[in-house]
Amino acid sequence: MLVLVLAMIICIGLAVAVVVIVAMPARREGRDILAPRGEVVVERVKDASSATRDKTSELLGRKAD
């Protein structure tokens, strides 16, 4: 079990290193990290999550009354 946990930590560390090496310098230079299609997907997810949050707060507000 310990070996599995250590392997997962190593994988996460490698993923963070790749992001730091690739994405951070590109972002500093002003380049977008996501492609235009990825930006559209992110906007859709933000819209859906805010709509879900609003519906949930409405339902919880009604139950509390």
Stockholm file with secondary structure:
# STOCKHOLM 1.0

chainA/1-65         MLVLVLAMIICIGLAVAVVVIVAMPARREGRDILAPRGEVVVERVKDASSATRDKTSELLGRKAD
#=GR chainA/1-65 SS CHHHHHHHHHHHHHHHHHHHHHHHHHHHTTCCSSCHHHHHHHHHHHHHHHHHHHHHHHHHHHHHC
#=GC SS_cons        CHHHHHHHHHHHHHHHHHHHHHHHHHHHTTCCSSCHHHHHHHHHHHHHHHHHHHHHHHHHHHHHC
//
